[in-house]
């Protein structure tokens, strides 16, 4: 924990492979919300809690543009993006909050 607050676009996955794309200026805080079910909506409904990809930006507007771009993509292209840096779909936030 203790990561700096920086604009990010990110992708979460459920255990069944449902993908959620989001944007935030506090990745650690937002991932905590997703993992604890306090962030209502699609990600909560489909239990998207594993952080499998993120990209940091200097400006929130750039992060929002990236999120919008990714949301327009087909699933196959999103998978390509994820597997480019995280081929095993490891939860990048697995150790951020202690034992789950």
Buried (B, 14 or more C-beta within 10 A) or exposed (E): EEBEEBBBBBBBBBEEEBBBBBBBEBBBEBBBBBBEEEBEEEBBEBBBBBBBBBBBBEEBEBBBBBBEEBEEEEEEEBBEBBEEEBEEBEBBBEEBEEEE
